[in-house]
Amino acid sequence: MSYSRHDAEALAPTGVLRATINLGNPILARQDAGQPARGVSVDLAQLLANRLEVDLELIVVDGAGKAVSIVERQEADIGFFAVDPLRGQGIHFTAPYVLIEGCYLVREASTILDGASVDQPGVRVAVGKGSAYDLFLTRELQHAQIVRAPTSPTVVDVFLEMDLDVAAGVRQQLESDARRVPGLRLLPGRFMLIQQAMGLPKARGQLAAYLLGEFIEEAKAAGFVSQALKRHGIEGATIAPGCSI
């Protein structure tokens, strides 16, 4: 798809495409010391900037909550988020482009054997503050206590330091932590399927929402998203099905 000058002004009104990049989800982005951020979300942001023929400015943050706030305040034009109704109050989401599993992790010796046993009085669950699974579990858990780590990548460290019962997070992050720290195991199955989408401020209007939605559908259909996942060595994430705009 080619974009007109009017289209570019709808998506990047300052003349620069400002994109929030959340390092809290290693499936979408990561950053090595002294290096620029890289990942699927960075590649998508660059592709959109190229299509619009504008420069790209990355606003890199360490948590989803920060990225949400930046876009809601219109300090960024686009972001990459898990779809959630609370976030939807200020952000318009595209259809998802990647589906990711939210899972639980416990110690090997834990008596908790499955996800259904987590929501019990006295059970303390570590989550990343403001993450999609924080928002989801805050609504869903009726008895267990939620303890919020500063960011998603620090969930397991907080889980260990505070001697909590369960850590909740993205499957790939928890699997990485289980390899890093002996004596941990993932519970079977998942507690949620996280729908990762692009988003922009609702105040931008219908044209911007339509253009961004069409962009992500084209990126999926052309194989760009699947190629980006492969390029960055990401396994276990599923490409979301396409939909009509």
C-alpha positions as CSV (number, residue, x, y, z in Angstrom):
1,M,0.0,0.0,0.0
2,S,1.2,3.5,-0.8
3,Y,0.5,6.4,1.5
4,S,-0.4,10.0,0.6
5,R,0.9,13.0,2.4
6,H,-2.5,13.2,4.2
7,D,-2.1,9.6,5.4
8,A,1.4,10.4,6.7
9,E,0.1,13.4,8.6
10,A,-2.7,11.3,10.2
11,L,-0.2,8.7,11.5
12,A,2.8,11.0,12.2
13,P,1.5,14.6,12.6
14,T,4.9,15.9,13.8
15,G,6.6,14.7,10.6
16,V,8.5,12.0,12.6
17,L,6.9,8.6,13.5
18,R,7.4,8.3,17.2
19,A,7.1,4.7,18.4
20,T,7.2,3.3,21.9
21,I,9.2,0.1,22.3
22,N,8.6,-2.0,25.4
23,L,11.6,-4.0,26.5
24,G,9.4,-5.8,29.1
25,N,8.3,-8.4,26.5
26,P,11.4,-10.2,25.1
27,I,9.4,-11.7,22.3
28,L,8.8,-8.2,20.8
29,A,12.0,-6.3,21.7
30,R,15.3,-6.4,23.5
31,Q,18.3,-4.3,23.9
32,D,21.9,-5.3,24.7
33,A,24.1,-2.9,26.6
34,G,25.2,0.0,24.5
35,Q,23.2,-1.2,21.5
36,P,20.0,0.1,20.0
37,A,16.7,-1.7,20.6
38,R,15.9,-4.6,18.2
39,G,13.1,-7.0,17.6
40,V,9.8,-7.5,15.9
41,S,8.2,-4.3,17.1
42,V,11.3,-2.3,16.1
43,D,11.1,-3.8,12.6
44,L,7.4,-3.1,12.3
45,A,7.9,0.5,13.4
46,Q,10.8,1.0,10.9
47,L,8.7,-0.6,8.1
48,L,5.8,1.8,8.7
49,A,8.1,4.8,8.9
50,N,9.7,3.8,5.5
51,R,6.2,3.4,4.0
52,L,5.2,6.9,5.2
53,E,8.6,8.3,4.1
54,V,9.3,9.9,7.5
55,D,12.0,9.4,10.1
56,L,11.5,7.0,13.0
57,E,12.0,8.0,16.7
58,L,12.1,5.1,19.2
59,I,10.9,5.8,22.7
60,V,12.3,2.8,24.6
61,V,10.8,1.9,28.0
62,D,11.1,-1.1,30.4
63,G,7.4,-1.8,31.0
64,A,4.1,-1.9,29.2
65,G,2.4,0.5,31.6
66,K,4.9,3.2,30.7
67,A,4.4,2.6,27.0
68,V,0.6,2.8,27.4
69,S,0.8,6.1,29.3
70,I,3.1,7.6,26.6
71,V,0.7,6.8,23.8
72,E,-2.3,7.9,25.8
73,R,-0.7,11.3,26.3
74,Q,0.1,11.4,22.6
75,E,3.8,11.7,23.3
76,A,4.1,8.8,20.8
77,D,2.2,8.0,17.7
78,I,2.2,4.2,17.9
79,G,3.0,1.5,20.3
80,F,3.0,-2.3,20.6
81,F,0.6,-3.7,23.2
82,A,-1.3,-6.7,24.4
83,V,-5.0,-6.0,23.8
84,D,-6.9,-5.3,27.1
85,P,-10.2,-3.5,27.7
86,L,-8.7,-1.1,30.3
87,R,-6.0,0.0,27.9
88,G,-8.7,0.3,25.2
89,Q,-10.2,3.3,27.0
90,G,-7.4,5.6,25.6
91,I,-5.9,3.5,22.8
92,H,-7.3,2.2,19.6
93,F,-5.9,-1.3,18.8
94,T,-5.4,-3.0,15.5
95,A,-6.2,-6.7,15.2
96,P,-3.5,-8.8,16.8
97,Y,-0.4,-9.8,14.8
98,V,1.1,-12.3,17.3
99,L,-0.4,-14.6,19.9
100,I,1.6,-15.3,23.1
101,E,0.8,-17.6,26.0
102,G,0.7,-16.4,29.6
103,C,1.9,-19.1,32.0
104,Y,2.7,-19.8,35.6
105,L,6.0,-20.8,37.1
106,V,6.6,-22.4,40.6
107,R,9.4,-24.1,42.5
108,E,10.0,-27.8,41.9
109,A,8.9,-28.6,45.4
110,S,5.6,-26.6,45.2
111,T,2.4,-28.4,45.9
112,I,0.7,-26.3,43.2
113,L,0.4,-28.7,40.2
114,D,-1.8,-26.8,37.8
115,G,-3.2,-23.4,37.0
116,A,-6.6,-24.2,38.6
117,S,-4.8,-24.5,42.0
118,V,-3.3,-21.0,41.9
119,D,-6.3,-19.0,42.9
120,Q,-6.3,-20.1,46.6
121,P,-6.2,-18.1,49.8
122,G,-2.6,-17.5,50.9
123,V,-1.1,-18.0,47.5
124,R,1.0,-15.0,46.4
125,V,1.5,-14.4,42.7
126,A,4.3,-12.2,41.2
127,V,3.4,-10.3,38.0
128,G,5.0,-7.5,36.1
129,K,3.3,-4.2,37.0
130,G,1.0,-2.9,34.3
131,S,1.5,-5.9,32.1
132,A,-1.3,-7.6,30.2
133,Y,-1.3,-10.5,32.6
134,D,-1.4,-8.1,35.6
135,L,-4.5,-6.5,34.2
136,F,-6.0,-9.9,33.4
137,L,-5.2,-11.6,36.7
138,T,-6.3,-8.6,38.7
139,R,-9.8,-9.2,37.2
140,E,-9.7,-13.0,37.3
141,L,-8.1,-14.0,40.6
142,Q,-10.5,-14.0,43.5
143,H,-8.5,-15.4,46.4
144,A,-4.8,-15.3,45.6
145,Q,-2.8,-12.2,46.3
146,I,-1.0,-10.3,43.5
147,V,2.5,-8.9,44.1
148,R,3.7,-6.6,41.4
149,A,7.4,-6.6,40.3
150,P,8.6,-3.3,38.7
151,T,8.8,-4.8,35.2
152,S,8.0,-8.2,33.6
153,P,11.7,-9.3,33.2
154,T,12.2,-8.9,37.0
155,V,9.2,-11.1,37.9
156,V,11.1,-14.2,38.7
157,D,13.8,-12.3,40.7
158,V,11.0,-10.8,42.8
159,F,9.3,-14.2,43.1
160,L,12.6,-15.6,44.5
161,E,13.6,-12.7,46.7
162,M,10.2,-12.4,48.4
163,D,9.7,-16.2,48.6
164,L,6.4,-16.0,46.7
165,D,4.4,-19.0,45.5
166,V,3.9,-18.4,41.8
167,A,5.4,-16.2,39.1
168,A,3.2,-15.3,36.1
169,G,4.4,-14.1,32.7
170,V,5.1,-14.7,29.1
171,R,6.0,-18.4,28.5
172,Q,9.3,-17.6,26.7
173,Q,10.5,-15.3,29.5
174,L,9.6,-17.9,32.2
175,E,11.3,-20.7,30.2
176,S,14.4,-18.6,30.0
177,D,14.3,-17.9,33.8
178,A,13.8,-21.6,34.5
179,R,17.0,-22.4,32.5
180,R,18.8,-19.6,34.4
181,V,17.7,-20.6,37.9
182,P,17.7,-24.3,38.9
183,G,14.7,-25.8,40.7
184,L,11.9,-24.1,38.9
185,R,9.2,-25.5,36.7
186,L,6.3,-24.2,34.5
187,L,2.8,-25.4,35.3
188,P,1.1,-27.1,32.4
189,G,-1.1,-25.2,30.0
190,R,-1.7,-21.5,30.0
191,F,-3.9,-19.0,32.0
192,M,-4.4,-16.7,29.0
193,L,-3.7,-16.1,25.4
194,I,-2.1,-12.7,25.0
195,Q,-3.1,-10.9,21.8
196,Q,-0.3,-8.5,20.7
197,A,-1.4,-5.6,18.5
198,M,-0.3,-2.2,17.4
199,G,-2.1,0.8,18.9
200,L,-2.4,4.6,18.6
201,P,-4.1,7.3,20.6
202,K,-7.9,7.2,20.2
203,A,-7.9,10.9,19.7
204,R,-6.1,10.4,16.3
205,G,-9.5,9.5,14.7
206,Q,-10.8,7.0,12.2
207,L,-8.4,7.5,9.3
208,A,-5.3,6.9,11.4
209,A,-7.0,3.8,13.0
210,Y,-7.9,2.5,9.6
211,L,-4.4,3.0,8.1
212,L,-2.6,1.3,11.0
213,G,-5.0,-1.6,10.9
214,E,-4.5,-2.0,7.2
215,F,-0.7,-1.8,7.7
216,I,-0.6,-4.6,10.2
217,E,-2.8,-6.9,8.1
218,E,-0.5,-6.3,5.1
219,A,2.5,-7.0,7.2
220,K,1.0,-10.4,8.3
221,A,-0.2,-11.4,4.9
222,A,3.2,-10.6,3.2
223,G,5.0,-12.7,5.7
224,F,6.9,-9.8,7.3
225,V,5.9,-10.6,10.9
226,S,6.8,-14.3,10.6
227,Q,10.1,-13.4,8.9
228,A,10.9,-10.9,11.7
229,L,10.2,-13.5,14.4
230,K,12.5,-16.0,12.6
231,R,15.2,-13.3,12.1
232,H,15.3,-12.5,15.8
233,G,15.3,-16.1,16.9
234,I,11.8,-16.0,18.5
235,E,10.1,-19.4,19.0
236,G,6.7,-20.3,20.4
237,A,4.8,-17.2,19.2
238,T,2.0,-17.7,16.8
239,I,1.1,-15.4,13.9
240,A,-2.5,-14.1,14.5
241,P,-4.9,-14.9,11.7
242,G,-5.7,-12.2,9.2
243,C,-8.9,-10.2,9.2
244,S,-10.6,-7.8,6.9
245,I,-10.4,-4.0,7.6
